[in-house]
Amino acid sequence: MERELNQLVEKLKRTYGDRLVSVVLYGSAAAGDYHGRFSDLNVLCVLRHIGPSELADSAPIFRWWRERGNPAPLLLELEELRRSTDCFPIEFHDIAEQRRVLYGEDVIAGLEIDDSFYRAQVEHELRAKLLRLRQKAAGVMKDKDLLRTLLVDALPTFCTLFRHALRLLGHEAPFVKRLLLERVRQTLGVDTSPLERVLDVREGKIKPRQLDPGALFEGYMAAIQAVIARVDGLPK
């Protein structure tokens, strides 16, 4: 992980020079919850200006980074970052709470996050991701391998959204997924055992073939719906 991050920073520095303001690692790797092939390295790259020339320059770096199984870096202008916290409160809260500056300025320090649409974004993302999960599951319910992969791949997204649901409801929200699911069970009364079983696969505690996705699917969906109901019950 460290080798890849160092390589990325060097490539960004060589490519952008003084146009590069900051490179920030965020997400599970910054929170100490990184698990090999199942976890992404999420990076925020802040430039002074982003135009056609900057996008063209980024192409080989981003392609190299994606080939290593990571999402393309989040590319923002410095002023754009300061003005968009109301649109992306989930993302900015995550970066603000768990980040590691790999290069340049800590552009997040002291940043005021506008929570005007925070509750609505959390509910929207939960509902949208649940609908997407249903759509994908409809085509793979009879294939245990594909259904298992679907549940494993979807878990980090729902853990992120559960964490923000806890924050909205006034509870401590750990970044480590297992601690998070325990907190959801204890504070919201939601049965998270199906998700914890899927997490066992992600963390290498059991082999994928030991997980019967069909037996867990209903409970997995029910846990998501229960969290949505709690967020929906908050004042609009």
Contacts in CASP RR format, 6 or more apart in sequence:
PFRMAT RR
TARGET T0000
AUTHOR 0000-0000-0000
METHOD contacts of the structure
MODEL  1
MERELNQLVEKLKRTYGDRLVSVVLYGSAAAGDYHGRFSDLNVLCVLRHI
GPSELADSAPIFRWWRERGNPAPLLLELEELRRSTDCFPIEFHDIAEQRR
VLYGEDVIAGLEIDDSFYRAQVEHELRAKLLRLRQKAAGVMKDKDLLRTL
LVDALPTFCTLFRHALRLLGHEAPFVKRLLLERVRQTLGVDTSPLERVLD
VREGKIKPRQLDPGALFEGYMAAIQAVIARVDGLPK
1 29 0 8 1.000
1 34 0 8 1.000
1 36 0 8 1.000
1 41 0 8 1.000
4 41 0 8 1.000
4 68 0 8 1.000
4 70 0 8 1.000
5 25 0 8 1.000
5 41 0 8 1.000
5 43 0 8 1.000
5 102 0 8 1.000
8 23 0 8 1.000
8 43 0 8 1.000
8 61 0 8 1.000
8 65 0 8 1.000
8 73 0 8 1.000
8 102 0 8 1.000
9 23 0 8 1.000
9 102 0 8 1.000
9 103 0 8 1.000
11 61 0 8 1.000
11 64 0 8 1.000
12 20 0 8 1.000
12 23 0 8 1.000
12 45 0 8 1.000
12 61 0 8 1.000
12 103 0 8 1.000
13 20 0 8 1.000
13 103 0 8 1.000
15 57 0 8 1.000
15 58 0 8 1.000
15 61 0 8 1.000
16 47 0 8 1.000
16 54 0 8 1.000
16 57 0 8 1.000
18 48 0 8 1.000
19 47 0 8 1.000
19 48 0 8 1.000
19 49 0 8 1.000
19 54 0 8 1.000
20 45 0 8 1.000
20 46 0 8 1.000
20 47 0 8 1.000
20 103 0 8 1.000
20 104 0 8 1.000
21 46 0 8 1.000
21 47 0 8 1.000
21 48 0 8 1.000
21 78 0 8 1.000
21 104 0 8 1.000
21 105 0 8 1.000
21 107 0 8 1.000
22 44 0 8 1.000
22 45 0 8 1.000
22 46 0 8 1.000
22 101 0 8 1.000
22 103 0 8 1.000
22 104 0 8 1.000
22 105 0 8 1.000
22 106 0 8 1.000
22 107 0 8 1.000
23 43 0 8 1.000
23 44 0 8 1.000
23 45 0 8 1.000
23 46 0 8 1.000
23 73 0 8 1.000
23 101 0 8 1.000
23 102 0 8 1.000
23 103 0 8 1.000
23 104 0 8 1.000
24 43 0 8 1.000
24 44 0 8 1.000
24 46 0 8 1.000
24 95 0 8 1.000
24 99 0 8 1.000
24 100 0 8 1.000
24 101 0 8 1.000
24 102 0 8 1.000
24 106 0 8 1.000
24 107 0 8 1.000
24 108 0 8 1.000
25 41 0 8 1.000
25 42 0 8 1.000
25 43 0 8 1.000
25 99 0 8 1.000
25 100 0 8 1.000
25 101 0 8 1.000
25 102 0 8 1.000
26 42 0 8 1.000
26 43 0 8 1.000
26 44 0 8 1.000
26 94 0 8 1.000
26 95 0 8 1.000
26 98 0 8 1.000
26 99 0 8 1.000
26 100 0 8 1.000
27 33 0 8 1.000
27 42 0 8 1.000
27 94 0 8 1.000
27 95 0 8 1.000
27 98 0 8 1.000
27 175 0 8 1.000
28 34 0 8 1.000
28 35 0 8 1.000
28 39 0 8 1.000
28 40 0 8 1.000
28 42 0 8 1.000
28 156 0 8 1.000
28 175 0 8 1.000
28 177 0 8 1.000
29 39 0 8 1.000
29 40 0 8 1.000
29 41 0 8 1.000
29 42 0 8 1.000
30 42 0 8 1.000
30 98 0 8 1.000
30 99 0 8 1.000
30 100 0 8 1.000
31 98 0 8 1.000
31 175 0 8 1.000
31 176 0 8 1.000
32 175 0 8 1.000
32 176 0 8 1.000
33 39 0 8 1.000
33 175 0 8 1.000
33 176 0 8 1.000
33 177 0 8 1.000
34 41 0 8 1.000
35 202 0 8 1.000
35 203 0 8 1.000
35 204 0 8 1.000
38 152 0 8 1.000
38 202 0 8 1.000
39 156 0 8 1.000
40 69 0 8 1.000
40 70 0 8 1.000
40 71 0 8 1.000
40 156 0 8 1.000
41 70 0 8 1.000
42 70 0 8 1.000
42 71 0 8 1.000
42 74 0 8 1.000
43 65 0 8 1.000
43 70 0 8 1.000
43 73 0 8 1.000
43 74 0 8 1.000
43 102 0 8 1.000
44 73 0 8 1.000
44 74 0 8 1.000
44 76 0 8 1.000
44 95 0 8 1.000
44 99 0 8 1.000
45 73 0 8 1.000
45 74 0 8 1.000
45 75 0 8 1.000
45 76 0 8 1.000
46 76 0 8 1.000
46 77 0 8 1.000
46 78 0 8 1.000
46 81 0 8 1.000
46 105 0 8 1.000
46 107 0 8 1.000
47 54 0 8 1.000
47 75 0 8 1.000
47 76 0 8 1.000
47 77 0 8 1.000
47 78 0 8 1.000
48 77 0 8 1.000
48 78 0 8 1.000
49 77 0 8 1.000
50 75 0 8 1.000
50 76 0 8 1.000
50 77 0 8 1.000
50 80 0 8 1.000
54 75 0 8 1.000
58 73 0 8 1.000
58 75 0 8 1.000
62 72 0 8 1.000
62 73 0 8 1.000
65 72 0 8 1.000
65 73 0 8 1.000
66 72 0 8 1.000
74 91 0 8 1.000
76 84 0 8 1.000
78 107 0 8 1.000
81 107 0 8 1.000
81 111 0 8 1.000
82 111 0 8 1.000
85 92 0 8 1.000
85 111 0 8 1.000
85 112 0 8 1.000
85 113 0 8 1.000
85 114 0 8 1.000
86 114 0 8 1.000
86 116 0 8 1.000
86 117 0 8 1.000
87 117 0 8 1.000
88 121 0 8 1.000
89 113 0 8 1.000
89 114 0 8 1.000
89 115 0 8 1.000
89 117 0 8 1.000
89 118 0 8 1.000
89 121 0 8 1.000
90 118 0 8 1.000
90 121 0 8 1.000
90 122 0 8 1.000
90 125 0 8 1.000
90 160 0 8 1.000
90 161 0 8 1.000
90 164 0 8 1.000
92 108 0 8 1.000
92 111 0 8 1.000
92 113 0 8 1.000
93 113 0 8 1.000
93 118 0 8 1.000
93 164 0 8 1.000
93 167 0 8 1.000
94 160 0 8 1.000
95 108 0 8 1.000
96 108 0 8 1.000
96 111 0 8 1.000
96 113 0 8 1.000
97 175 0 8 1.000
98 175 0 8 1.000
99 106 0 8 1.000
99 108 0 8 1.000
118 164 0 8 1.000
118 168 0 8 1.000
119 168 0 8 1.000
119 231 0 8 1.000
119 234 0 8 1.000
119 236 0 8 1.000
122 161 0 8 1.000
122 164 0 8 1.000
122 165 0 8 1.000
122 168 0 8 1.000
122 231 0 8 1.000
123 228 0 8 1.000
123 231 0 8 1.000
123 232 0 8 1.000
125 161 0 8 1.000
126 158 0 8 1.000
126 161 0 8 1.000
126 165 0 8 1.000
126 224 0 8 1.000
126 227 0 8 1.000
126 228 0 8 1.000
126 231 0 8 1.000
127 228 0 8 1.000
129 154 0 8 1.000
129 157 0 8 1.000
129 158 0 8 1.000
129 161 0 8 1.000
129 224 0 8 1.000
130 221 0 8 1.000
130 224 0 8 1.000
130 225 0 8 1.000
130 228 0 8 1.000
133 150 0 8 1.000
133 154 0 8 1.000
133 221 0 8 1.000
133 224 0 8 1.000
134 221 0 8 1.000
136 150 0 8 1.000
137 147 0 8 1.000
137 150 0 8 1.000
137 217 0 8 1.000
140 146 0 8 1.000
140 147 0 8 1.000
140 150 0 8 1.000
141 147 0 8 1.000
141 214 0 8 1.000
141 217 0 8 1.000
144 212 0 8 1.000
144 213 0 8 1.000
144 214 0 8 1.000
145 208 0 8 1.000
147 213 0 8 1.000
147 214 0 8 1.000
147 217 0 8 1.000
148 201 0 8 1.000
148 208 0 8 1.000
148 211 0 8 1.000
148 213 0 8 1.000
150 213 0 8 1.000
151 198 0 8 1.000
151 213 0 8 1.000
151 216 0 8 1.000
151 217 0 8 1.000
151 220 0 8 1.000
152 198 0 8 1.000
152 201 0 8 1.000
152 202 0 8 1.000
152 208 0 8 1.000
155 177 0 8 1.000
155 195 0 8 1.000
155 198 0 8 1.000
155 199 0 8 1.000
155 202 0 8 1.000
156 177 0 8 1.000
158 195 0 8 1.000
158 224 0 8 1.000
159 177 0 8 1.000
159 180 0 8 1.000
159 181 0 8 1.000
159 195 0 8 1.000
161 227 0 8 1.000
162 180 0 8 1.000
162 181 0 8 1.000
162 184 0 8 1.000
162 227 0 8 1.000
163 173 0 8 1.000
163 174 0 8 1.000
163 175 0 8 1.000
163 180 0 8 1.000
164 173 0 8 1.000
165 184 0 8 1.000
165 188 0 8 1.000
165 227 0 8 1.000
165 230 0 8 1.000
165 231 0 8 1.000
166 172 0 8 1.000
166 173 0 8 1.000
166 180 0 8 1.000
166 183 0 8 1.000
166 184 0 8 1.000
166 187 0 8 1.000
166 188 0 8 1.000
167 173 0 8 1.000
168 231 0 8 1.000
168 234 0 8 1.000
169 187 0 8 1.000
169 188 0 8 1.000
169 230 0 8 1.000
169 231 0 8 1.000
169 234 0 8 1.000
171 183 0 8 1.000
171 187 0 8 1.000
171 188 0 8 1.000
172 183 0 8 1.000
173 180 0 8 1.000
173 183 0 8 1.000
174 180 0 8 1.000
174 183 0 8 1.000
177 199 0 8 1.000
177 202 0 8 1.000
178 196 0 8 1.000
178 199 0 8 1.000
178 203 0 8 1.000
181 192 0 8 1.000
181 195 0 8 1.000
181 196 0 8 1.000
181 199 0 8 1.000
182 192 0 8 1.000
184 190 0 8 1.000
184 192 0 8 1.000
184 223 0 8 1.000
184 227 0 8 1.000
185 191 0 8 1.000
185 192 0 8 1.000
185 193 0 8 1.000
188 226 0 8 1.000
188 227 0 8 1.000
188 230 0 8 1.000
189 226 0 8 1.000
190 223 0 8 1.000
190 226 0 8 1.000
190 227 0 8 1.000
191 219 0 8 1.000
191 222 0 8 1.000
191 223 0 8 1.000
191 226 0 8 1.000
192 223 0 8 1.000
194 216 0 8 1.000
194 217 0 8 1.000
194 219 0 8 1.000
194 220 0 8 1.000
194 222 0 8 1.000
194 223 0 8 1.000
195 220 0 8 1.000
195 223 0 8 1.000
197 211 0 8 1.000
197 216 0 8 1.000
198 211 0 8 1.000
198 216 0 8 1.000
198 220 0 8 1.000
200 206 0 8 1.000
200 211 0 8 1.000
201 207 0 8 1.000
201 208 0 8 1.000
201 210 0 8 1.000
201 211 0 8 1.000
END
